[in-house]
């Protein structure tokens, strides 16, 4: 006899699961459909019509600063991600391998900041950026975010699972510290660094509050900030707003579909890896 | 051989600099200006002692923002936790299409909050899909849409947040479920325990640490709610939150840095207590090495 442990019978299960799935995806389907609709009403009958157009997307690039937002988001996102790969790695390495007093203190600072809500520093960070000449330029979007405590923690945990014998062998062979760091250890940390890279890039790509309060000019606005600012404009209708939203969402979805496993393992690694 | 101590220090330098410049200094700085009347474009400032803190507790805008933040946290967290656990249980066992459902439920939590908030602004608007849905089940939606009504605006934003977050916490619950040894269920089955009994006596108790973890990280996150409020209501219709209040006081019109910093610090204390709880949980489970 096959014992079924709890749960709904197969058909019922699929009905419930599919209904939830529809609820989860409907807003995105709506977004995509509206983005492809010509100017005019976005009432239900038009949504179901067979008219599709790409003009909204073309308009955004031709008549608004969407292209600038997109480049800003991509460029600062990539730089921030590269910075985190490099710096979270070197910091994690020293914390994992050199048990000096300064490193112990440094690790305490990582743990403390890990648990401090970033949003409470918006006022002093704003003042700091204004006084330090970082306000309203790329530095504000990059410099404070080049290394992050969650990333350090994640990579450190990973390095600690790697036996020290590899480094010792390299050291006996006469390898210098930098060779050991970048030729021996870094390739071995690839899985953790990949998870880190995805998390940092997604966070940066989606982030709104800090890019918003630390910039002012159109030329340094990122995609989420640009979109949120579109909203108030009378000239921008829902079709264009949703076209912009689609541009912000689709790259994330593509990366997610390709790298699903890594993303999921990253989330659970932060939470409960035993 | 180079000085190993120096090398180890240099490797850690990027974080040391970031920590001092972008974390420790701002935290100290805002603590200090919280006791002043410092404002933008104002020459000098004077010490006001606990004045800002006293004023905050007499400021209806702050009290209402604090109240809304608590409503937000207390309202969304049980809903998010229960729904994400139910989803995890439904997609835990192997069946055809499981991966698709898991991925689909997770999608909202990787999208930009700004985009989600924009889409839901329309869904919640007058004549939008949520209003249509409400009418279908015999309810009367607010005349100007859900976000233009003090009675429904905050609740609508909360519902959206639950919708957005459940997939993420579902994944964490799934990892928790995976860590429960199969033998426990096998033993229970041999002893003839019903599936409900197995759930109550095995699954729930063993998920307790994960559940606590989820509740704590989710409340720390929820106490900082900002972006959705900024995009959807700009704090109007009784939706202002603590962080929104800090932003509004400190970085718009008056740029009241001192006052806003004091408000931020109060929030910091509240979240700090939660963080300590999180830390205690963390240590207990991971045995952090210092």
Contacts between the chains, C-beta under 8 A, distances in Angstrom:
chain1	res1	chain2	res2	distance
A	3	B	189	6.1
A	4	B	195	7.9
A	5	B	93	7.7
A	5	B	185	6.4
A	5	B	189	7.1
A	5	B	195	5.4
A	5	B	198	6.8
A	6	B	195	3.0
A	6	B	196	7.2
A	6	B	198	6.8
A	6	B	199	6.3
A	7	B	89	7.5
A	7	B	90	7.4
A	7	B	93	6.8
A	7	B	195	7.3
A	8	B	90	7.8
A	10	B	95	7.4
A	13	B	90	6.8
A	13	B	95	7.4
A	14	B	97	7.7
A	16	B	90	6.9
A	17	B	90	6.0
A	17	B	91	7.1
A	17	B	101	5.1
A	20	B	87	7.0
A	20	B	101	7.8
A	20	B	105	6.8
A	21	B	100	7.8
A	21	B	101	5.8
A	21	B	104	4.6
A	21	B	105	7.0
A	23	B	163	7.5
A	24	B	104	5.5
A	24	B	105	5.4
A	24	B	107	6.5
A	24	B	108	6.0
A	24	B	163	7.4
A	24	B	167	7.0
A	25	B	104	5.9
A	25	B	107	6.9
A	26	B	129	7.9
A	27	B	108	7.7
A	27	B	116	7.2
A	27	B	119	4.7
A	27	B	120	6.8
A	27	B	123	6.5
A	28	B	107	7.1
A	28	B	111	7.7
A	28	B	119	7.7
A	30	B	119	6.7
A	30	B	122	7.9
A	30	B	123	7.4
A	30	B	129	7.6
A	31	B	115	7.4
A	31	B	119	5.2
A	87	B	14	3.9
A	87	B	15	6.9
A	90	B	11	4.3
A	90	B	12	7.5
A	90	B	14	6.7
A	91	B	11	6.4
A	91	B	12	5.3
A	91	B	14	6.0
A	91	B	15	4.4
A	93	B	11	5.9
A	94	B	8	4.7
A	94	B	9	7.7
A	94	B	11	3.7
A	94	B	12	4.7
A	95	B	12	6.9
A	97	B	8	7.7
A	98	B	4	7.2
A	98	B	5	7.9
A	98	B	8	3.5
A	98	B	11	7.8
A	100	B	5	6.4
A	100	B	8	5.9
A	100	B	9	7.8
A	102	B	8	7.9
A	102	B	9	6.2
A	102	B	12	7.3
A	103	B	8	6.4
A	103	B	12	6.3
A	104	B	290	5.8
A	106	B	12	5.2
A	106	B	15	6.5
A	106	B	16	6.3
A	106	B	19	7.8
A	107	B	290	6.7
A	108	B	290	7.1
A	109	B	15	7.6
A	109	B	16	8.0
A	109	B	19	4.9
A	109	B	23	7.9
A	109	B	24	7.7
A	110	B	15	6.8
A	110	B	19	7.9
A	111	B	279	7.5
A	111	B	288	7.3
A	113	B	19	6.5
A	113	B	23	5.2
A	115	B	220	7.6
A	115	B	275	3.8
A	115	B	278	6.1
A	115	B	279	6.2
A	116	B	23	7.4
A	116	B	27	7.5
A	116	B	268	7.5
A	116	B	271	7.9
A	116	B	272	7.6
A	116	B	275	6.9
A	117	B	220	6.2
A	117	B	223	7.0
A	117	B	224	5.1
A	117	B	267	7.6
A	117	B	268	7.1
A	117	B	271	4.9
A	117	B	275	7.9
A	118	B	224	7.8
A	119	B	224	4.3
A	119	B	226	6.3
A	119	B	243	4.8
A	119	B	246	7.7
A	119	B	264	7.9
A	120	B	27	8.0
A	120	B	30	7.6
A	120	B	224	8.0
A	120	B	243	7.9
A	120	B	246	7.6
A	120	B	264	4.4
A	120	B	265	7.2
A	120	B	267	5.8
A	120	B	268	4.6
A	120	B	271	7.5
A	121	B	22	7.9
A	121	B	23	7.2
A	121	B	26	4.3
A	121	B	27	6.4
A	121	B	30	6.7
A	121	B	264	7.6
A	122	B	243	7.7
A	122	B	246	6.5
A	122	B	247	6.5
A	122	B	250	7.1
A	122	B	251	7.0
A	122	B	264	7.3
A	123	B	30	5.5
A	123	B	33	7.8
A	123	B	246	6.8
A	123	B	250	4.5
A	123	B	251	7.2
A	123	B	257	5.5
A	123	B	260	5.1
A	123	B	261	5.0
A	123	B	264	6.2
A	124	B	25	7.5
A	124	B	26	3.5
A	124	B	27	7.3
A	124	B	29	4.5
A	124	B	30	4.1
A	124	B	33	7.5
A	124	B	261	7.0
A	125	B	22	6.9
A	125	B	26	5.2
A	126	B	250	7.5
A	126	B	251	6.2
A	127	B	29	7.3
A	127	B	257	6.5
A	128	B	21	7.7
A	128	B	22	7.6
A	128	B	25	7.1
A	128	B	26	6.0
A	128	B	29	7.5
A	143	B	22	7.8
A	144	B	18	7.0
A	144	B	21	7.9
A	144	B	22	4.2
A	146	B	14	6.8
A	146	B	18	6.7
A	147	B	14	4.9
A	147	B	15	5.3
A	147	B	18	5.2
A	149	B	15	7.9
A	152	B	15	6.3
A	176	B	2	7.8
A	177	B	2	6.2
A	177	B	4	8.0
A	177	B	7	5.1
A	181	B	11	7.6
A	202	B	110	6.1
A	205	B	112	7.2
A	206	B	110	7.9
A	206	B	111	7.2
A	206	B	112	4.0
A	206	B	113	6.5
A	206	B	114	7.7
A	208	B	112	7.5
A	208	B	113	6.3
A	208	B	114	5.3
A	208	B	227	4.7
A	208	B	230	7.6
A	209	B	226	5.6
A	209	B	227	6.2
A	209	B	243	8.0
A	209	B	247	7.9
A	212	B	230	8.0
A	213	B	247	7.2
A	213	B	251	5.6
A	223	B	112	7.7
A	224	B	112	5.1
A	224	B	113	7.6
A	224	B	114	4.1
A	224	B	115	7.5
A	225	B	114	7.9
A	227	B	112	7.9
A	227	B	114	5.3
A	227	B	115	6.8
A	227	B	118	6.6
A	228	B	114	5.0
A	228	B	118	7.8
A	228	B	230	7.0
A	228	B	231	5.4
A	231	B	118	6.4
A	231	B	121	7.6
A	231	B	231	6.7
A	238	B	122	6.3
A	241	B	118	6.1
A	242	B	118	7.7
A	242	B	119	7.4
A	245	B	112	8.0
A	245	B	115	4.3
A	245	B	118	5.7
A	245	B	119	6.7
A	248	B	111	7.9
A	248	B	112	5.2
A	248	B	114	7.4
A	248	B	115	5.2
A	249	B	111	5.2
A	249	B	112	6.8
A	249	B	115	5.5
A	252	B	110	5.7
A	252	B	111	6.2
A	252	B	112	7.5
A	253	B	107	7.0
A	253	B	110	7.9
A	253	B	111	7.9
A	256	B	103	7.6
A	256	B	107	7.2
A	256	B	110	5.7
A	257	B	103	7.7
A	260	B	103	6.3
A	263	B	110	7.4
A	264	B	106	7.8
A	264	B	171	5.9
A	267	B	168	6.9
A	267	B	171	5.4
A	267	B	172	6.8
A	268	B	171	6.3
A	268	B	172	6.3
A	268	B	174	7.8
A	268	B	175	3.8
A	271	B	172	4.6
A	271	B	175	6.5
A	271	B	210	7.5
A	271	B	213	6.3
A	271	B	214	8.0
A	271	B	217	7.9
A	272	B	172	6.7
A	272	B	175	5.3
A	272	B	176	6.0
A	272	B	179	7.0
A	272	B	209	7.8
A	272	B	210	5.9
A	272	B	213	6.9
A	272	B	285	7.7
A	273	B	175	7.9
A	274	B	179	5.8
